[in-house]
């Protein structure tokens, strides 16, 4: 999986049952540290193995459990791609690997469910987008987010404008008109049923051909991209192509932001960087709008900063929006039957288990249940609420705060 989009996050939140292994690893784009990333992953897997064994799994079974991740250690192609972090999730039935555009603390978590709080904070909001690079020599559609970008197929679109016109030998715009054969003969002409009139000259013909090409692209994009999606569609290209495409566009998600200039020599990673830079004001506006709504209702019964109450409300589907930072805890156990939270503590546990500590004898060491903010976030997602996570010292939210539906 290349993209940590909303649907993938919901799917991860819904997968429950021991063992669930969550791995977070900071990685590097260049330099000597990039060469050490494989070693760091190997050491992280060793730590995960120790935790799985301590929680009751045999050593050989632990190695087989995370074997798909171990195989990455020998995969040169995987390590050629660069990012600032990795999030890896392993269960008995699935292995999910996500590249992140933000560094994350190195950690291995074993529990009854995946630990998603660092992933959500690393995403720092929904930064999904589509990008359409327009070019006569071949237009390309991309899908991306803050960390990755991938090319998408454009069904039914010629590989280039020249390919579109390869059967048009004259490459001129022609007007066709029918004249009845008897009338033509009466006027002294040949008894033919068709007369062709060239018009407009080469410049007009070129414009008509380009419009025909872009129209096919627009139809394909509309079918490929969900035009009512919250992910903006960004155009890249020369000015006249951008203007013509906008005149043909039917997608509501087409962004006002666009990138001017030829695209034929731009690599995917360059397009990725340009699009993220262009869309930053768009992403900032989305965050500001959500925070403004929270501020407006601060002090009312619809806003809570109590993690224990928030977990209960999330499980009951009462949270509209959940805001939190990338810190840890508090930790505790949530009883679904009684709807109560118990054994709340601030200490970071060795094993995060929703249903209690892994080893009762370890309670004296300050180990307790699951990260309540992570649990609240998962329940909010599963019940259709919105999750807004922030990372770093500039986070506008400290701890957790919830905006209730009622």
Secondary structure, DSSP 8 states (H G I E B T S, - for coil): -----HHHHHHHHH-EEEEEEEEEEE--SSSHHHHTHHHHHHHHHHHHHHHHHHTT--HHHHHHHTHHHHGGGG-HHHHHS--SEEEEEE-SS-EEEEEESS----EEEEEEE---HHHHHHHTS---EEEEE--TT--EEEEE-SS-EEEE--TT--SSHHHHTTT-SS---EEEE---HHHHHHTTS---S-EEEE-SHHHHHHHHHHHHHHHHHHHHHHHHS-TTSSSEEEEEE-HHHHHHHHHH---TTEEEEEEES--TT--HHHHHHHHHHHHHHHHHHHHHHHHHHHHHHTTSTTEE--HHHHHHHHHTT-EEEEEE-S----EEEEETTTTEEEEEE-S--SS--TTS-S-GGGGGGT--SEEHHHHHHHHHHHTT-EEEE--STT-S--SEEEEE--
